[in-house]
Amino acid sequence: MSGPSDFAVDGLDDSYRPSPDESFMNPRQLAYFRAKLNGWKNDILREAQGTLVQLQSDSLREPDVTDRASSETDWSIELRTRDRQRKLIAKIDAALRRIEDGEYGYCEVSGEPISLARLEARPIATMTVEAQENHERQEKVSRDE
């Protein structure tokens, strides 16, 4: 997600990975996750820009009705993907704000530290695995009622 240049900005080389042996959310870990989140966001923005350029240059004026329908379906899927990514950028921005506020890495429900493995896999996580599972169970119960 992030290249070496992203880490160099924060004084990290790209071989660094947060470790449970360090103090939780120390400046080095925060710099690592900030770079990871910014790299992810930049990748998404670059892809979106590519989609925009392609959309502006491609024409949906295929002479064949079937070809046109196929192209419209492809673009519909692409635009839905971009909409999901737009929502993801909002979550990335929220995670970056939590880093600045000193709240990143801590569960919004219990206040407990979120595991480094979870944050590595899903850097926008706001809850521990246990809190997330409870939340999802409660949502399922609400839907079933």
N, C-alpha and C positions, 0 to 999 in steps of 0.2 A: 504494500500500500504506500509506503513512504520510501523514498530513495535516500541514498547516503547524504545528499545535499540538505535534505530536511533535518537530519540529525546533526549535521555539522553546525547548523545555525544555532542550535541549542547546546553546543559543546559536547554532543554525544556522537560516538561512532556507531555505524549500523550493526555492530556485533553486540551492542549492549541489549540486555533483556532484564526487566525487573526481576528481582529475586526475593523470596520470602526471608532471606537472611538479612536484608536491609530493613531499615525502619520504613514503615508503611507510608506511602505518598511523600517520600522525601523529595527534595528539589530535583534530583536526577530522574526519579520515576515520573514526576509531574512533567518534566521536560520531554521525556520519552512519549508519554501519552499525548501531550500537546502536539508534538511532531507527527505522531501516528494519525491523530484526528485531522490535523491540517492537511497531511498528505492525502488522506481519504477524501476529504472535501475537495481538494484541488483536482483529484482524479475524476470525481463526479462532475465538477464544473467543466473540465476539459471534454468529457464525453458529451455533455449537454451542448457545448459549443459546437462540437462536430455534428451532432444531430441537427442543430439549427442551420448550420451551413449547408448540410445535405438537403434539408427540407426546402431551403430557399433556392437551391440550384436544381433539384429534381422537379420534374413536372408530373402531375398525376393525370396527364392527358393521353394515356395509352389509347390507341384506336380501338383495341379489343375490349369489350365490356368485362370479360373474365379477367384479363390482365389488370384492368383498372380496379376491379373489386379486390383482387389479390393485393395490389399495391396499397389500397386504402386500408385493408386489414393489417398489413405489415406496419403501416404508419400508426394505426390506432394502437397496436401493441407497443410500438416504440414510444409513443406519447404517454401511454399509461405507465410505462417503465420510468420515464423521465419525471412523471408526477410523483411516483413513489420515491424517487431519488430526491426530489425537492423536499419532501417531508423528512427524508433522512438527513438532509443538510440542516434542517431546523433542529433535529436531535443532536447533530454534531455540534452546532453552535451552542446549544444548551449545555453540552458536556464541556465545551471550552469555557463557558461562563462559570461552570461549577469548579473548574480548575482555578480560575482567577479568584473565586470566592472562598476557596479552601474547602469545598464540599465534595470534590471529585473523589470517587473511590469508596464512598460511604453510602450505605443503603438509606434511601429516603424514607423507608418505613421503620427500620429498627435502629439505624445509626451505626450498625456494625460494618466493619470493613468488607467490601466486596472482594472476592478472591482475585488474585492477580491473573490466574488462568482464565477466569470469566472476563475480566477486563481486557485481556489480550485477545480473546476470541470476539468479544463484543464491547468495544471501548465506549459505547454509548449507554451501557447498562447503568440503571439507576437503583437496582435492587439486588440483594443477594439471591442465589438460586432458590433458597427456601422461601423468601418473601415473594419472589416471582411466582413460584408454584402455588402458594396460598392465594395470591391475587388471581391467578388463572382459575383456580378451583372456585373461588367466590364468583368470578364472572360467569363460569359455567352454570353454577347454581342459579344465578340471577336470570340467565337466559332460559333455563329449563322451567322456571316457575311461570 
